[in-house]
Amino acid sequence: MKLLAPVMQLMSAVREFVAPRYRPELHYMRGPGPAFARRMAEHNQSLDRYA
């Protein structure tokens, strides 16, 4: 039984290397970023000219 745990860990590491699990939270932003804030600031300034 002491041999089974390291073998399973090795198999898991090999599987993760060959075919990594898809984890979308590592790839996608959560909410608007700084570029969006800049665009909105510019948009709001242009609207203020007409007010």
Biopython code that builds the backbone (N, CA, C, O; Angstrom):
import numpy as np
from Bio.PDB.StructureBuilder import StructureBuilder

atoms = [
    (1, "MET", "N", (0.813, -1.205, 0.000)),
    (1, "MET", "CA", (0.000, 0.000, 0.000)),
    (1, "MET", "C", (0.852, 1.263, 0.000)),
    (1, "MET", "O", (0.425, 2.298, -0.512)),
    (2, "LYS", "N", (2.058, 1.188, 0.572)),
    (2, "LYS", "CA", (2.910, 2.366, 0.597)),
    (2, "LYS", "C", (3.409, 2.725, -0.797)),
    (2, "LYS", "O", (3.762, 3.875, -1.058)),
    (3, "LEU", "N", (3.437, 1.753, -1.679)),
    (3, "LEU", "CA", (3.881, 1.992, -3.042)),
    (3, "LEU", "C", (2.765, 2.601, -3.897)),
    (3, "LEU", "O", (3.049, 3.290, -4.876)),
    (4, "LEU", "N", (1.531, 2.362, -3.548)),
    (4, "LEU", "CA", (0.396, 2.808, -4.359)),
    (4, "LEU", "C", (0.276, 4.335, -4.403)),
    (4, "LEU", "O", (0.016, 4.891, -5.470)),
    (5, "ALA", "N", (0.456, 5.015, -3.292)),
    (5, "ALA", "CA", (0.300, 6.481, -3.257)),
    (5, "ALA", "C", (1.313, 7.193, -4.162)),
    (5, "ALA", "O", (0.911, 8.054, -4.945)),
    (6, "PRO", "N", (2.600, 6.872, -4.087)),
    (6, "PRO", "CA", (3.536, 7.539, -5.005)),
    (6, "PRO", "C", (3.273, 7.214, -6.476)),
    (6, "PRO", "O", (3.456, 8.068, -7.343)),
    (7, "VAL", "N", (2.850, 5.998, -6.753)),
    (7, "VAL", "CA", (2.540, 5.622, -8.135)),
    (7, "VAL", "C", (1.353, 6.435, -8.638)),
    (7, "VAL", "O", (1.363, 6.912, -9.772)),
    (8, "MET", "N", (0.339, 6.593, -7.809)),
    (8, "MET", "CA", (-0.830, 7.378, -8.185)),
    (8, "MET", "C", (-0.454, 8.845, -8.389)),
    (8, "MET", "O", (-0.953, 9.485, -9.314)),
    (9, "GLN", "N", (0.410, 9.380, -7.544)),
    (9, "GLN", "CA", (0.867, 10.763, -7.703)),
    (9, "GLN", "C", (1.624, 10.932, -9.012)),
    (9, "GLN", "O", (1.438, 11.924, -9.716)),
    (10, "LEU", "N", (2.462, 9.984, -9.334)),
    (10, "LEU", "CA", (3.218, 10.031, -10.582)),
    (10, "LEU", "C", (2.271, 9.972, -11.783)),
    (10, "LEU", "O", (2.429, 10.733, -12.737)),
    (11, "MET", "N", (1.304, 9.082, -11.735)),
    (11, "MET", "CA", (0.338, 8.973, -12.827)),
    (11, "MET", "C", (-0.457, 10.267, -12.984)),
    (11, "MET", "O", (-0.722, 10.708, -14.102)),
    (12, "SER", "N", (-0.828, 10.859, -11.879)),
    (12, "SER", "CA", (-1.563, 12.112, -11.921)),
    (12, "SER", "C", (-0.719, 13.237, -12.513)),
    (12, "SER", "O", (-1.219, 14.042, -13.298)),
    (13, "ALA", "N", (0.546, 13.294, -12.143)),
    (13, "ALA", "CA", (1.451, 14.320, -12.673)),
    (13, "ALA", "C", (1.666, 14.135, -14.172)),
    (13, "ALA", "O", (1.704, 15.114, -14.918)),
    (14, "VAL", "N", (1.804, 12.906, -14.612)),
    (14, "VAL", "CA", (1.987, 12.621, -16.042)),
    (14, "VAL", "C", (0.727, 13.013, -16.805)),
    (14, "VAL", "O", (0.811, 13.635, -17.864)),
    (15, "ARG", "N", (-0.429, 12.657, -16.280)),
    (15, "ARG", "CA", (-1.692, 12.995, -16.945)),
    (15, "ARG", "C", (-1.854, 14.508, -17.050)),
    (15, "ARG", "O", (-2.269, 15.003, -18.098)),
    (16, "GLU", "N", (-1.538, 15.251, -15.998)),
    (16, "GLU", "CA", (-1.655, 16.706, -16.004)),
    (16, "GLU", "C", (-0.679, 17.323, -17.008)),
    (16, "GLU", "O", (-0.993, 18.343, -17.622)),
    (17, "PHE", "N", (0.476, 16.732, -17.179)),
    (17, "PHE", "CA", (1.454, 17.229, -18.142)),
    (17, "PHE", "C", (0.993, 16.968, -19.577)),
    (17, "PHE", "O", (1.110, 17.837, -20.441)),
    (18, "VAL", "N", (0.477, 15.779, -19.820)),
    (18, "VAL", "CA", (0.076, 15.383, -21.168)),
    (18, "VAL", "C", (-1.232, 16.061, -21.577)),
    (18, "VAL", "O", (-1.340, 16.571, -22.692)),
    (19, "ALA", "N", (-2.211, 16.071, -20.697)),
    (19, "ALA", "CA", (-3.532, 16.629, -21.011)),
    (19, "ALA", "C", (-4.023, 17.425, -19.799)),
    (19, "ALA", "O", (-4.789, 16.905, -18.987)),
    (20, "PRO", "N", (-3.587, 18.680, -19.673)),
    (20, "PRO", "CA", (-3.975, 19.463, -18.502)),
    (20, "PRO", "C", (-5.478, 19.700, -18.441)),
    (20, "PRO", "O", (-6.152, 19.803, -19.466)),
    (21, "ARG", "N", (-5.980, 19.782, -17.233)),
    (21, "ARG", "CA", (-7.401, 20.062, -17.031)),
    (21, "ARG", "C", (-7.703, 21.490, -17.458)),
    (21, "ARG", "O", (-6.881, 22.389, -17.277)),
    (22, "TYR", "N", (-8.873, 21.691, -18.019)),
    (22, "TYR", "CA", (-9.293, 23.019, -18.452)),
    (22, "TYR", "C", (-9.831, 23.788, -17.244)),
    (22, "TYR", "O", (-10.802, 23.372, -16.612)),
    (23, "ARG", "N", (-9.197, 24.893, -16.940)),
    (23, "ARG", "CA", (-9.623, 25.712, -15.802)),
    (23, "ARG", "C", (-9.869, 27.133, -16.299)),
    (23, "ARG", "O", (-8.948, 27.950, -16.314)),
    (24, "PRO", "N", (-11.106, 27.439, -16.707)),
    (24, "PRO", "CA", (-11.384, 28.731, -17.317)),
    (24, "PRO", "C", (-11.111, 29.913, -16.399)),
    (24, "PRO", "O", (-10.835, 31.010, -16.884)),
    (25, "GLU", "N", (-11.178, 29.722, -15.107)),
    (25, "GLU", "CA", (-10.934, 30.846, -14.198)),
    (25, "GLU", "C", (-9.500, 31.360, -14.288)),
    (25, "GLU", "O", (-9.204, 32.472, -13.851)),
    (26, "LEU", "N", (-8.614, 30.545, -14.857)),
    (26, "LEU", "CA", (-7.230, 30.989, -15.047)),
    (26, "LEU", "C", (-7.057, 31.815, -16.319)),
    (26, "LEU", "O", (-6.024, 32.460, -16.499)),
    (27, "HIS", "N", (-8.059, 31.804, -17.207)),
    (27, "HIS", "CA", (-7.903, 32.417, -18.516)),
    (27, "HIS", "C", (-8.796, 33.623, -18.764)),
    (27, "HIS", "O", (-8.522, 34.415, -19.666)),
    (28, "TYR", "N", (-9.839, 33.775, -17.996)),
    (28, "TYR", "CA", (-10.795, 34.838, -18.273)),
    (28, "TYR", "C", (-10.795, 35.882, -17.173)),
    (28, "TYR", "O", (-10.643, 35.568, -15.992)),
    (29, "MET", "N", (-10.969, 37.138, -17.587)),
    (29, "MET", "CA", (-11.071, 38.232, -16.608)),
    (29, "MET", "C", (-12.417, 38.155, -15.904)),
    (29, "MET", "O", (-13.379, 37.596, -16.432)),
    (30, "ARG", "N", (-12.469, 38.706, -14.742)),
    (30, "ARG", "CA", (-13.727, 38.804, -14.012)),
    (30, "ARG", "C", (-14.101, 40.281, -13.930)),
    (30, "ARG", "O", (-13.738, 40.974, -12.979)),
    (31, "GLY", "N", (-14.813, 40.741, -14.917)),
    (31, "GLY", "CA", (-15.254, 42.121, -14.916)),
    (31, "GLY", "C", (-14.417, 42.990, -15.833)),
    (31, "GLY", "O", (-13.426, 42.537, -16.405)),
    (32, "PRO", "N", (-14.827, 44.244, -15.968)),
    (32, "PRO", "CA", (-14.121, 45.142, -16.883)),
    (32, "PRO", "C", (-12.730, 45.495, -16.377)),
    (32, "PRO", "O", (-12.491, 45.587, -15.173)),
    (33, "GLY", "N", (-11.838, 45.685, -17.304)),
    (33, "GLY", "CA", (-10.456, 45.985, -16.956)),
    (33, "GLY", "C", (-10.117, 47.449, -17.142)),
    (33, "GLY", "O", (-11.009, 48.270, -17.353)),
    (34, "PRO", "N", (-8.842, 47.787, -17.066)),
    (34, "PRO", "CA", (-8.413, 49.176, -17.153)),
    (34, "PRO", "C", (-8.676, 49.814, -18.519)),
    (34, "PRO", "O", (-8.931, 51.016, -18.588)),
    (35, "ALA", "N", (-8.621, 49.045, -19.597)),
    (35, "ALA", "CA", (-8.894, 49.612, -20.922)),
    (35, "ALA", "C", (-10.352, 50.053, -21.015)),
    (35, "ALA", "O", (-10.650, 51.098, -21.593)),
    (36, "PHE", "N", (-11.251, 49.269, -20.454)),
    (36, "PHE", "CA", (-12.661, 49.635, -20.434)),
    (36, "PHE", "C", (-12.869, 50.913, -19.624)),
    (36, "PHE", "O", (-13.644, 51.781, -20.026)),
    (37, "ALA", "N", (-12.187, 51.034, -18.495)),
    (37, "ALA", "CA", (-12.313, 52.229, -17.658)),
    (37, "ALA", "C", (-11.830, 53.465, -18.418)),
    (37, "ALA", "O", (-12.454, 54.523, -18.328)),
    (38, "ARG", "N", (-10.729, 53.348, -19.164)),
    (38, "ARG", "CA", (-10.238, 54.480, -19.960)),
    (38, "ARG", "C", (-11.243, 54.869, -21.031)),
    (38, "ARG", "O", (-11.507, 56.054, -21.232)),
    (39, "ARG", "N", (-11.810, 53.880, -21.725)),
    (39, "ARG", "CA", (-12.786, 54.190, -22.774)),
    (39, "ARG", "C", (-14.013, 54.865, -22.179)),
    (39, "ARG", "O", (-14.541, 55.813, -22.760)),
    (40, "MET", "N", (-14.465, 54.395, -21.048)),
    (40, "MET", "CA", (-15.645, 54.989, -20.427)),
    (40, "MET", "C", (-15.346, 56.415, -19.949)),
    (40, "MET", "O", (-16.204, 57.292, -20.044)),
    (41, "ALA", "N", (-14.138, 56.647, -19.439)),
    (41, "ALA", "CA", (-13.771, 57.991, -19.001)),
    (41, "ALA", "C", (-13.773, 58.947, -20.195)),
    (41, "ALA", "O", (-14.266, 60.070, -20.093)),
    (42, "GLU", "N", (-13.220, 58.499, -21.327)),
    (42, "GLU", "CA", (-13.220, 59.321, -22.535)),
    (42, "GLU", "C", (-14.641, 59.561, -23.024)),
    (42, "GLU", "O", (-14.981, 60.671, -23.434)),
    (43, "HIS", "N", (-15.458, 58.540, -22.982)),
    (43, "HIS", "CA", (-16.847, 58.657, -23.422)),
    (43, "HIS", "C", (-17.604, 59.640, -22.532)),
    (43, "HIS", "O", (-18.353, 60.481, -23.030)),
    (44, "ASN", "N", (-17.411, 59.537, -21.229)),
    (44, "ASN", "CA", (-18.100, 60.434, -20.301)),
    (44, "ASN", "C", (-17.638, 61.873, -20.473)),
    (44, "ASN", "O", (-18.443, 62.794, -20.337)),
    (45, "GLN", "N", (-16.367, 62.087, -20.767)),
    (45, "GLN", "CA", (-15.873, 63.444, -20.997)),
    (45, "GLN", "C", (-16.498, 64.034, -22.250)),
    (45, "GLN", "O", (-16.842, 65.215, -22.276)),
    (46, "SER", "N", (-16.647, 63.223, -23.281)),
    (46, "SER", "CA", (-17.247, 63.740, -24.514)),
    (46, "SER", "C", (-18.721, 64.067, -24.288)),
    (46, "SER", "O", (-19.236, 65.008, -24.892)),
    (47, "LEU", "N", (-19.403, 63.322, -23.442)),
    (47, "LEU", "CA", (-20.808, 63.625, -23.140)),
    (47, "LEU", "C", (-20.932, 64.895, -22.311)),
    (47, "LEU", "O", (-21.908, 65.633, -22.451)),
    (48, "ASP", "N", (-19.940, 65.160, -21.438)),
    (48, "ASP", "CA", (-19.978, 66.358, -20.598)),
    (48, "ASP", "C", (-19.900, 67.635, -21.441)),
    (48, "ASP", "O", (-20.413, 68.674, -21.025)),
    (49, "ARG", "N", (-19.284, 67.575, -22.588)),
    (49, "ARG", "CA", (-19.173, 68.761, -23.454)),
    (49, "ARG", "C", (-20.528, 69.204, -23.957)),
    (49, "ARG", "O", (-20.751, 70.390, -24.201)),
    (50, "TYR", "N", (-21.441, 68.248, -24.114)),
    (50, "TYR", "CA", (-22.763, 68.575, -24.654)),
    (50, "TYR", "C", (-23.778, 68.902, -23.571)),
    (50, "TYR", "O", (-24.907, 69.277, -23.886)),
    (51, "ALA", "N", (-23.413, 68.773, -22.333)),
    (51, "ALA", "CA", (-24.365, 69.016, -21.238)),
    (51, "ALA", "C", (-24.446, 70.484, -20.868)),
    (51, "ALA", "O", (-25.200, 70.853, -19.967)),
]
sb = StructureBuilder()
sb.init_structure("model")
sb.init_model(0)
sb.init_chain("A")
sb.init_seg("    ")
for serial, (resi, resn, name, xyz) in enumerate(atoms, 1):
    if name == "N":
        sb.init_residue(resn, " ", resi, " ")
    sb.init_atom(name, np.array(xyz, "f"), 0.0, 1.0, " ", f" {name:<3s}", serial, name[0])
structure = sb.get_structure()
